[in-house]
Amino acid sequence: MSADLGDARTVQLVAWRRDQLTASGFPVPLAARVAGNARCDLHTLIELVERGCPPHLAARIAAPLDEENAA
């Protein structure tokens, strides 16, 4: 697989993840940031929001531990 094809698939995947998050109620800037982090579990984020958790809090809860420590 060429690097260009891999890059194009990555861009498509991130766009799809962003779209799923925005459809679940995430604001676009937050959805874009979270969608670009493959370590953030999309299903966990969506489930938290569906259960009533605000999107910003869901993103914080589901953030990888090393990112939380860096903040």
PDB file of N, CA, C and O in Angstrom:
ATOM      1  N   MET A   1       0.854  -1.175   0.000  1.00  0.00           N
ATOM      2  CA  MET A   1       0.000   0.000   0.000  1.00  0.00           C
ATOM      3  C   MET A   1       0.894   1.230   0.000  1.00  0.00           C
ATOM      4  O   MET A   1       1.864   1.309   0.754  1.00  0.00           O
ATOM      5  N   SER A   2       0.562   2.168  -0.836  1.00  0.00           N
ATOM      6  CA  SER A   2       1.365   3.385  -0.914  1.00  0.00           C
ATOM      7  C   SER A   2       1.057   4.297   0.263  1.00  0.00           C
ATOM      8  O   SER A   2       0.000   4.186   0.884  1.00  0.00           O
ATOM      9  N   ALA A   3       1.979   5.195   0.565  1.00  0.00           N
ATOM     10  CA  ALA A   3       1.792   6.148   1.662  1.00  0.00           C
ATOM     11  C   ALA A   3       0.593   7.049   1.396  1.00  0.00           C
ATOM     12  O   ALA A   3      -0.141   7.400   2.320  1.00  0.00           O
ATOM     13  N   ASP A   4       0.392   7.426   0.131  1.00  0.00           N
ATOM     14  CA  ASP A   4      -0.733   8.294  -0.205  1.00  0.00           C
ATOM     15  C   ASP A   4      -2.065   7.614   0.081  1.00  0.00           C
ATOM     16  O   ASP A   4      -2.986   8.245   0.598  1.00  0.00           O
ATOM     17  N   LEU A   5      -2.172   6.331  -0.253  1.00  0.00           N
ATOM     18  CA  LEU A   5      -3.396   5.589  -0.006  1.00  0.00           C
ATOM     19  C   LEU A   5      -3.634   5.461   1.493  1.00  0.00           C
ATOM     20  O   LEU A   5      -4.767   5.605   1.952  1.00  0.00           O
ATOM     21  N   GLY A   6      -2.594   5.196   2.254  1.00  0.00           N
ATOM     22  CA  GLY A   6      -2.721   5.110   3.706  1.00  0.00           C
ATOM     23  C   GLY A   6      -3.135   6.435   4.310  1.00  0.00           C
ATOM     24  O   GLY A   6      -3.974   6.474   5.210  1.00  0.00           O
ATOM     25  N   ASP A   7      -2.552   7.527   3.822  1.00  0.00           N
ATOM     26  CA  ASP A   7      -2.916   8.861   4.303  1.00  0.00           C
ATOM     27  C   ASP A   7      -4.363   9.182   3.982  1.00  0.00           C
ATOM     28  O   ASP A   7      -5.072   9.749   4.813  1.00  0.00           O
ATOM     29  N   ALA A   8      -4.812   8.825   2.783  1.00  0.00           N
ATOM     30  CA  ALA A   8      -6.192   9.089   2.375  1.00  0.00           C
ATOM     31  C   ALA A   8      -7.165   8.305   3.250  1.00  0.00           C
ATOM     32  O   ALA A   8      -8.219   8.819   3.625  1.00  0.00           O
ATOM     33  N   ARG A   9      -6.822   7.083   3.568  1.00  0.00           N
ATOM     34  CA  ARG A   9      -7.690   6.270   4.431  1.00  0.00           C
ATOM     35  C   ARG A   9      -7.731   6.832   5.851  1.00  0.00           C
ATOM     36  O   ARG A   9      -8.776   6.816   6.502  1.00  0.00           O
ATOM     37  N   THR A  10      -6.606   7.322   6.317  1.00  0.00           N
ATOM     38  CA  THR A  10      -6.570   7.930   7.642  1.00  0.00           C
ATOM     39  C   THR A  10      -7.455   9.170   7.686  1.00  0.00           C
ATOM     40  O   THR A  10      -8.207   9.371   8.640  1.00  0.00           O
ATOM     41  N   VAL A  11      -7.363   9.989   6.664  1.00  0.00           N
ATOM     42  CA  VAL A  11      -8.195  11.193   6.584  1.00  0.00           C
ATOM     43  C   VAL A  11      -9.669  10.812   6.563  1.00  0.00           C
ATOM     44  O   VAL A  11     -10.482  11.442   7.239  1.00  0.00           O
ATOM     45  N   GLN A  12     -10.018   9.791   5.796  1.00  0.00           N
ATOM     46  CA  GLN A  12     -11.409   9.336   5.725  1.00  0.00           C
ATOM     47  C   GLN A  12     -11.884   8.800   7.071  1.00  0.00           C
ATOM     48  O   GLN A  12     -13.011   9.070   7.486  1.00  0.00           O
ATOM     49  N   LEU A  13     -11.039   8.053   7.744  1.00  0.00           N
ATOM     50  CA  LEU A  13     -11.410   7.498   9.037  1.00  0.00           C
ATOM     51  C   LEU A  13     -11.628   8.601  10.070  1.00  0.00           C
ATOM     52  O   LEU A  13     -12.607   8.568  10.814  1.00  0.00           O
ATOM     53  N   VAL A  14     -10.740   9.557  10.119  1.00  0.00           N
ATOM     54  CA  VAL A  14     -10.881  10.672  11.067  1.00  0.00           C
ATOM     55  C   VAL A  14     -12.150  11.460  10.757  1.00  0.00           C
ATOM     56  O   VAL A  14     -12.862  11.864  11.676  1.00  0.00           O
ATOM     57  N   ALA A  15     -12.439  11.681   9.493  1.00  0.00           N
ATOM     58  CA  ALA A  15     -13.662  12.399   9.107  1.00  0.00           C
ATOM     59  C   ALA A  15     -14.904  11.609   9.531  1.00  0.00           C
ATOM     60  O   ALA A  15     -15.872  12.189  10.022  1.00  0.00           O
ATOM     61  N   TRP A  16     -14.876  10.309   9.344  1.00  0.00           N
ATOM     62  CA  TRP A  16     -16.001   9.468   9.753  1.00  0.00           C
ATOM     63  C   TRP A  16     -16.195   9.520  11.265  1.00  0.00           C
ATOM     64  O   TRP A  16     -17.319   9.657  11.747  1.00  0.00           O
ATOM     65  N   ARG A  17     -15.093   9.409  12.015  1.00  0.00           N
ATOM     66  CA  ARG A  17     -15.186   9.484  13.474  1.00  0.00           C
ATOM     67  C   ARG A  17     -15.741  10.844  13.911  1.00  0.00           C
ATOM     68  O   ARG A  17     -16.586  10.911  14.803  1.00  0.00           O
ATOM     69  N   ARG A  18     -15.266  11.926  13.283  1.00  0.00           N
ATOM     70  CA  ARG A  18     -15.768  13.266  13.587  1.00  0.00           C
ATOM     71  C   ARG A  18     -17.270  13.352  13.331  1.00  0.00           C
ATOM     72  O   ARG A  18     -18.015  13.890  14.150  1.00  0.00           O
ATOM     73  N   ASP A  19     -17.709  12.822  12.197  1.00  0.00           N
ATOM     74  CA  ASP A  19     -19.127  12.852  11.852  1.00  0.00           C
ATOM     75  C   ASP A  19     -19.976  12.064  12.849  1.00  0.00           C
ATOM     76  O   ASP A  19     -21.078  12.487  13.200  1.00  0.00           O
ATOM     77  N   GLN A  20     -19.469  10.930  13.301  1.00  0.00           N
ATOM     78  CA  GLN A  20     -20.197  10.137  14.293  1.00  0.00           C
ATOM     79  C   GLN A  20     -20.336  10.906  15.608  1.00  0.00           C
ATOM     80  O   GLN A  20     -21.391  10.893  16.243  1.00  0.00           O
ATOM     81  N   LEU A  21     -19.267  11.563  15.997  1.00  0.00           N
ATOM     82  CA  LEU A  21     -19.297  12.332  17.249  1.00  0.00           C
ATOM     83  C   LEU A  21     -20.224  13.533  17.145  1.00  0.00           C
ATOM     84  O   LEU A  21     -20.984  13.802  18.075  1.00  0.00           O
ATOM     85  N   THR A  22     -20.180  14.253  16.047  1.00  0.00           N
ATOM     86  CA  THR A  22     -21.065  15.411  15.900  1.00  0.00           C
ATOM     87  C   THR A  22     -22.522  14.965  15.832  1.00  0.00           C
ATOM     88  O   THR A  22     -23.398  15.650  16.360  1.00  0.00           O
ATOM     89  N   ALA A  23     -22.791  13.843  15.200  1.00  0.00           N
ATOM     90  CA  ALA A  23     -24.160  13.317  15.155  1.00  0.00           C
ATOM     91  C   ALA A  23     -24.653  12.928  16.549  1.00  0.00           C
ATOM     92  O   ALA A  23     -25.857  12.886  16.801  1.00  0.00           O
ATOM     93  N   SER A  24     -23.721  12.646  17.442  1.00  0.00           N
ATOM     94  CA  SER A  24     -24.073  12.274  18.816  1.00  0.00           C
ATOM     95  C   SER A  24     -24.171  13.474  19.744  1.00  0.00           C
ATOM     96  O   SER A  24     -24.498  13.326  20.922  1.00  0.00           O
ATOM     97  N   GLY A  25     -23.888  14.666  19.220  1.00  0.00           N
ATOM     98  CA  GLY A  25     -24.039  15.872  20.028  1.00  0.00           C
ATOM     99  C   GLY A  25     -22.756  16.587  20.402  1.00  0.00           C
ATOM    100  O   GLY A  25     -22.798  17.577  21.133  1.00  0.00           O
ATOM    101  N   PHE A  26     -21.615  16.113  19.921  1.00  0.00           N
ATOM    102  CA  PHE A  26     -20.355  16.794  20.203  1.00  0.00           C
ATOM    103  C   PHE A  26     -20.257  18.059  19.366  1.00  0.00           C
ATOM    104  O   PHE A  26     -20.611  18.040  18.187  1.00  0.00           O
ATOM    105  N   PRO A  27     -19.784  19.163  19.948  1.00  0.00           N
ATOM    106  CA  PRO A  27     -19.522  20.347  19.133  1.00  0.00           C
ATOM    107  C   PRO A  27     -18.411  20.019  18.127  1.00  0.00           C
ATOM    108  O   PRO A  27     -17.515  19.227  18.419  1.00  0.00           O
ATOM    109  N   VAL A  28     -18.478  20.629  16.955  1.00  0.00           N
ATOM    110  CA  VAL A  28     -17.534  20.308  15.873  1.00  0.00           C
ATOM    111  C   VAL A  28     -16.066  20.431  16.301  1.00  0.00           C
ATOM    112  O   VAL A  28     -15.289  19.521  16.014  1.00  0.00           O
ATOM    113  N   PRO A  29     -15.648  21.509  16.973  1.00  0.00           N
ATOM    114  CA  PRO A  29     -14.218  21.594  17.342  1.00  0.00           C
ATOM    115  C   PRO A  29     -13.769  20.448  18.260  1.00  0.00           C
ATOM    116  O   PRO A  29     -12.678  19.903  18.094  1.00  0.00           O
ATOM    117  N   LEU A  30     -14.611  20.093  19.218  1.00  0.00           N
ATOM    118  CA  LEU A  30     -14.272  18.997  20.129  1.00  0.00           C
ATOM    119  C   LEU A  30     -14.273  17.672  19.369  1.00  0.00           C
ATOM    120  O   LEU A  30     -13.372  16.852  19.546  1.00  0.00           O
ATOM    121  N   ALA A  31     -15.267  17.464  18.538  1.00  0.00           N
ATOM    122  CA  ALA A  31     -15.343  16.230  17.755  1.00  0.00           C
ATOM    123  C   ALA A  31     -14.119  16.076  16.858  1.00  0.00           C
ATOM    124  O   ALA A  31     -13.574  14.979  16.733  1.00  0.00           O
ATOM    125  N   ALA A  32     -13.687  17.165  16.238  1.00  0.00           N
ATOM    126  CA  ALA A  32     -12.519  17.107  15.362  1.00  0.00           C
ATOM    127  C   ALA A  32     -11.260  16.750  16.148  1.00  0.00           C
ATOM    128  O   ALA A  32     -10.439  15.956  15.689  1.00  0.00           O
ATOM    129  N   ARG A  33     -11.112  17.337  17.330  1.00  0.00           N
ATOM    130  CA  ARG A  33      -9.923  17.061  18.145  1.00  0.00           C
ATOM    131  C   ARG A  33      -9.914  15.605  18.620  1.00  0.00           C
ATOM    132  O   ARG A  33      -8.889  14.929  18.535  1.00  0.00           O
ATOM    133  N   VAL A  34     -11.034  15.137  19.108  1.00  0.00           N
ATOM    134  CA  VAL A  34     -11.114  13.774  19.635  1.00  0.00           C
ATOM    135  C   VAL A  34     -11.018  12.746  18.508  1.00  0.00           C
ATOM    136  O   VAL A  34     -10.382  11.705  18.673  1.00  0.00           O
ATOM    137  N   ALA A  35     -11.641  13.028  17.368  1.00  0.00           N
ATOM    138  CA  ALA A  35     -11.629  12.088  16.246  1.00  0.00           C
ATOM    139  C   ALA A  35     -10.220  11.822  15.740  1.00  0.00           C
ATOM    140  O   ALA A  35      -9.936  10.733  15.242  1.00  0.00           O
ATOM    141  N   GLY A  36      -9.347  12.793  15.861  1.00  0.00           N
ATOM    142  CA  GLY A  36      -7.980  12.638  15.399  1.00  0.00           C
ATOM    143  C   GLY A  36      -7.098  11.826  16.322  1.00  0.00           C
ATOM    144  O   GLY A  36      -5.964  11.501  15.969  1.00  0.00           O
ATOM    145  N   ASN A  37      -7.601  11.491  17.504  1.00  0.00           N
ATOM    146  CA  ASN A  37      -6.831  10.705  18.460  1.00  0.00           C
ATOM    147  C   ASN A  37      -7.344   9.271  18.440  1.00  0.00           C
ATOM    148  O   ASN A  37      -8.396   8.979  19.008  1.00  0.00           O
ATOM    149  N   ALA A  38      -6.611   8.381  17.795  1.00  0.00           N
ATOM    150  CA  ALA A  38      -7.031   6.986  17.658  1.00  0.00           C
ATOM    151  C   ALA A  38      -7.114   6.265  19.007  1.00  0.00           C
ATOM    152  O   ALA A  38      -7.727   5.201  19.102  1.00  0.00           O
ATOM    153  N   ARG A  39      -6.507   6.831  20.038  1.00  0.00           N
ATOM    154  CA  ARG A  39      -6.546   6.187  21.360  1.00  0.00           C
ATOM    155  C   ARG A  39      -7.838   6.470  22.109  1.00  0.00           C
ATOM    156  O   ARG A  39      -8.113   5.829  23.124  1.00  0.00           O
ATOM    157  N   CYS A  40      -8.632   7.414  21.631  1.00  0.00           N
ATOM    158  CA  CYS A  40      -9.933   7.709  22.238  1.00  0.00           C
ATOM    159  C   CYS A  40     -10.965   6.741  21.673  1.00  0.00           C
ATOM    160  O   CYS A  40     -11.138   6.647  20.458  1.00  0.00           O
ATOM    161  N   ASP A  41     -11.644   6.028  22.552  1.00  0.00           N
ATOM    162  CA  ASP A  41     -12.621   5.029  22.139  1.00  0.00           C
ATOM    163  C   ASP A  41     -13.931   5.706  21.733  1.00  0.00           C
ATOM    164  O   ASP A  41     -14.648   6.246  22.575  1.00  0.00           O
ATOM    165  N   LEU A  42     -14.226   5.672  20.455  1.00  0.00           N
ATOM    166  CA  LEU A  42     -15.408   6.311  19.899  1.00  0.00           C
ATOM    167  C   LEU A  42     -16.696   5.785  20.541  1.00  0.00           C
ATOM    168  O   LEU A  42     -17.585   6.563  20.884  1.00  0.00           O
ATOM    169  N   HIS A  43     -16.788   4.479  20.698  1.00  0.00           N
ATOM    170  CA  HIS A  43     -18.004   3.879  21.254  1.00  0.00           C
ATOM    171  C   HIS A  43     -18.231   4.303  22.703  1.00  0.00           C
ATOM    172  O   HIS A  43     -19.369   4.543  23.107  1.00  0.00           O
ATOM    173  N   THR A  44     -17.180   4.394  23.469  1.00  0.00           N
ATOM    174  CA  THR A  44     -17.299   4.847  24.856  1.00  0.00           C
ATOM    175  C   THR A  44     -17.778   6.289  24.909  1.00  0.00           C
ATOM    176  O   THR A  44     -18.656   6.626  25.702  1.00  0.00           O
ATOM    177  N   LEU A  45     -17.206   7.137  24.071  1.00  0.00           N
ATOM    178  CA  LEU A  45     -17.610   8.540  24.032  1.00  0.00           C
ATOM    179  C   LEU A  45     -19.086   8.688  23.700  1.00  0.00           C
ATOM    180  O   LEU A  45     -19.808   9.420  24.376  1.00  0.00           O
ATOM    181  N   ILE A  46     -19.532   8.000  22.670  1.00  0.00           N
ATOM    182  CA  ILE A  46     -20.924   8.095  22.241  1.00  0.00           C
ATOM    183  C   ILE A  46     -21.858   7.538  23.314  1.00  0.00           C
ATOM    184  O   ILE A  46     -22.913   8.112  23.581  1.00  0.00           O
ATOM    185  N   GLU A  47     -21.474   6.430  23.921  1.00  0.00           N
ATOM    186  CA  GLU A  47     -22.306   5.835  24.972  1.00  0.00           C
ATOM    187  C   GLU A  47     -22.442   6.774  26.165  1.00  0.00           C
ATOM    188  O   GLU A  47     -23.534   6.920  26.714  1.00  0.00           O
ATOM    189  N   LEU A  48     -21.358   7.406  26.568  1.00  0.00           N
ATOM    190  CA  LEU A  48     -21.422   8.351  27.680  1.00  0.00           C
ATOM    191  C   LEU A  48     -22.397   9.491  27.383  1.00  0.00           C
ATOM    192  O   LEU A  48     -23.206   9.861  28.233  1.00  0.00           O
ATOM    193  N   VAL A  49     -22.316  10.037  26.180  1.00  0.00           N
ATOM    194  CA  VAL A  49     -23.207  11.141  25.799  1.00  0.00           C
ATOM    195  C   VAL A  49     -24.662  10.656  25.729  1.00  0.00           C
ATOM    196  O   VAL A  49     -25.573  11.363  26.160  1.00  0.00           O
ATOM    197  N   GLU A  50     -24.875   9.472  25.195  1.00  0.00           N
ATOM    198  CA  GLU A  50     -26.230   8.927  25.121  1.00  0.00           C
ATOM    199  C   GLU A  50     -26.836   8.722  26.508  1.00  0.00           C
ATOM    200  O   GLU A  50     -28.056   8.748  26.668  1.00  0.00           O
ATOM    201  N   ARG A  51     -25.989   8.522  27.496  1.00  0.00           N
ATOM    202  CA  ARG A  51     -26.463   8.337  28.873  1.00  0.00           C
ATOM    203  C   ARG A  51     -26.597   9.654  29.625  1.00  0.00           C
ATOM    204  O   ARG A  51     -26.923   9.667  30.812  1.00  0.00           O
ATOM    205  N   GLY A  52     -26.345  10.769  28.928  1.00  0.00           N
ATOM    206  CA  GLY A  52     -26.566  12.077  29.518  1.00  0.00           C
ATOM    207  C   GLY A  52     -25.322  12.847  29.918  1.00  0.00           C
ATOM    208  O   GLY A  52     -25.428  13.948  30.459  1.00  0.00           O
ATOM    209  N   CYS A  53     -24.163  12.302  29.668  1.00  0.00           N
ATOM    210  CA  CYS A  53     -22.921  12.988  30.009  1.00  0.00           C
ATOM    211  C   CYS A  53     -22.663  14.100  28.983  1.00  0.00           C
ATOM    212  O   CYS A  53     -22.774  13.856  27.781  1.00  0.00           O
ATOM    213  N   PRO A  54     -22.323  15.306  29.429  1.00  0.00           N
ATOM    214  CA  PRO A  54     -21.990  16.358  28.469  1.00  0.00           C
ATOM    215  C   PRO A  54     -20.754  15.951  27.642  1.00  0.00           C
ATOM    216  O   PRO A  54     -19.834  15.328  28.171  1.00  0.00           O
ATOM    217  N   PRO A  55     -20.738  16.299  26.365  1.00  0.00           N
ATOM    218  CA  PRO A  55     -19.625  15.887  25.494  1.00  0.00           C
ATOM    219  C   PRO A  55     -18.237  16.264  26.021  1.00  0.00           C
ATOM    220  O   PRO A  55     -17.312  15.457  25.930  1.00  0.00           O
ATOM    221  N   HIS A  56     -18.072  17.478  26.570  1.00  0.00           N
ATOM    222  CA  HIS A  56     -16.746  17.868  27.068  1.00  0.00           C
ATOM    223  C   HIS A  56     -16.301  16.973  28.219  1.00  0.00           C
ATOM    224  O   HIS A  56     -15.125  16.621  28.313  1.00  0.00           O
ATOM    225  N   LEU A  57     -17.232  16.603  29.092  1.00  0.00           N
ATOM    226  CA  LEU A  57     -16.900  15.717  30.200  1.00  0.00           C
ATOM    227  C   LEU A  57     -16.629  14.301  29.692  1.00  0.00           C
ATOM    228  O   LEU A  57     -15.710  13.637  30.172  1.00  0.00           O
ATOM    229  N   ALA A  58     -17.416  13.840  28.733  1.00  0.00           N
ATOM    230  CA  ALA A  58     -17.193  12.506  28.157  1.00  0.00           C
ATOM    231  C   ALA A  58     -15.790  12.414  27.551  1.00  0.00           C
ATOM    232  O   ALA A  58     -15.096  11.412  27.723  1.00  0.00           O
ATOM    233  N   ALA A  59     -15.384  13.464  26.845  1.00  0.00           N
ATOM    234  CA  ALA A  59     -14.049  13.472  26.243  1.00  0.00           C
ATOM    235  C   ALA A  59     -12.970  13.422  27.319  1.00  0.00           C
ATOM    236  O   ALA A  59     -11.934  12.779  27.145  1.00  0.00           O
ATOM    237  N   ARG A  60     -13.218  14.092  28.405  1.00  0.00           N
ATOM    238  CA  ARG A  60     -12.240  14.092  29.498  1.00  0.00           C
ATOM    239  C   ARG A  60     -12.184  12.739  30.199  1.00  0.00           C
ATOM    240  O   ARG A  60     -11.105  12.251  30.535  1.00  0.00           O
ATOM    241  N   ILE A  61     -13.351  12.137  30.418  1.00  0.00           N
ATOM    242  CA  ILE A  61     -13.413  10.822  31.061  1.00  0.00           C
ATOM    243  C   ILE A  61     -12.702   9.775  30.215  1.00  0.00           C
ATOM    244  O   ILE A  61     -11.965   8.941  30.740  1.00  0.00           O
ATOM    245  N   ALA A  62     -12.923   9.818  28.914  1.00  0.00           N
ATOM    246  CA  ALA A  62     -12.378   8.794  28.015  1.00  0.00           C
ATOM    247  C   ALA A  62     -10.979   9.108  27.512  1.00  0.00           C
ATOM    248  O   ALA A  62     -10.424   8.339  26.727  1.00  0.00           O
ATOM    249  N   ALA A  63     -10.396  10.217  27.945  1.00  0.00           N
ATOM    250  CA  ALA A  63      -9.057  10.589  27.483  1.00  0.00           C
ATOM    251  C   ALA A  63      -8.026   9.567  27.945  1.00  0.00           C
ATOM    252  O   ALA A  63      -8.103   9.069  29.068  1.00  0.00           O
ATOM    253  N   PRO A  64      -7.067   9.255  27.088  1.00  0.00           N
ATOM    254  CA  PRO A  64      -5.973   8.371  27.514  1.00  0.00           C
ATOM    255  C   PRO A  64      -5.258   8.968  28.728  1.00  0.00           C
ATOM    256  O   PRO A  64      -5.107  10.186  28.823  1.00  0.00           O
ATOM    257  N   LEU A  65      -4.828   8.131  29.633  1.00  0.00           N
ATOM    258  CA  LEU A  65      -4.245   8.587  30.891  1.00  0.00           C
ATOM    259  C   LEU A  65      -3.029   9.478  30.714  1.00  0.00           C
ATOM    260  O   LEU A  65      -2.874  10.448  31.457  1.00  0.00           O
ATOM    261  N   ASP A  66      -2.156   9.181  29.750  1.00  0.00           N
ATOM    262  CA  ASP A  66      -0.950   9.989  29.600  1.00  0.00           C
ATOM    263  C   ASP A  66      -1.285  11.415  29.182  1.00  0.00           C
ATOM    264  O   ASP A  66      -0.550  12.338  29.535  1.00  0.00           O
ATOM    265  N   GLU A  67      -2.366  11.625  28.444  1.00  0.00           N
ATOM    266  CA  GLU A  67      -2.772  12.975  28.063  1.00  0.00           C
ATOM    267  C   GLU A  67      -3.307  13.736  29.270  1.00  0.00           C
ATOM    268  O   GLU A  67      -3.071  14.937  29.401  1.00  0.00           O
ATOM    269  N   GLU A  68      -4.019  13.051  30.145  1.00  0.00           N
ATOM    270  CA  GLU A  68      -4.555  13.693  31.338  1.00  0.00           C
ATOM    271  C   GLU A  68      -3.422  14.182  32.226  1.00  0.00           C
ATOM    272  O   GLU A  68      -3.500  15.276  32.786  1.00  0.00           O
ATOM    273  N   ASN A  69      -2.383  13.394  32.357  1.00  0.00           N
ATOM    274  CA  ASN A  69      -1.258  13.770  33.201  1.00  0.00           C
ATOM    275  C   ASN A  69      -0.457  14.942  32.617  1.00  0.00           C
ATOM    276  O   ASN A  69       0.173  15.702  33.351  1.00  0.00           O
ATOM    277  N   ALA A  70      -0.493  15.075  31.290  1.00  0.00           N
ATOM    278  CA  ALA A  70       0.240  16.143  30.633  1.00  0.00           C
ATOM    279  C   ALA A  70      -0.460  17.493  30.781  1.00  0.00           C
ATOM    280  O   ALA A  70       0.172  18.541  30.650  1.00  0.00           O
ATOM    281  N   ALA A  71      -1.766  17.464  31.053  1.00  0.00           N
ATOM    282  CA  ALA A  71      -2.552  18.709  31.139  1.00  0.00           C
ATOM    283  C   ALA A  71      -2.334  19.446  32.438  1.00  0.00           C
ATOM    284  O   ALA A  71      -2.925  20.504  32.653  1.00  0.00           O
TER     285      ALA A  71
END
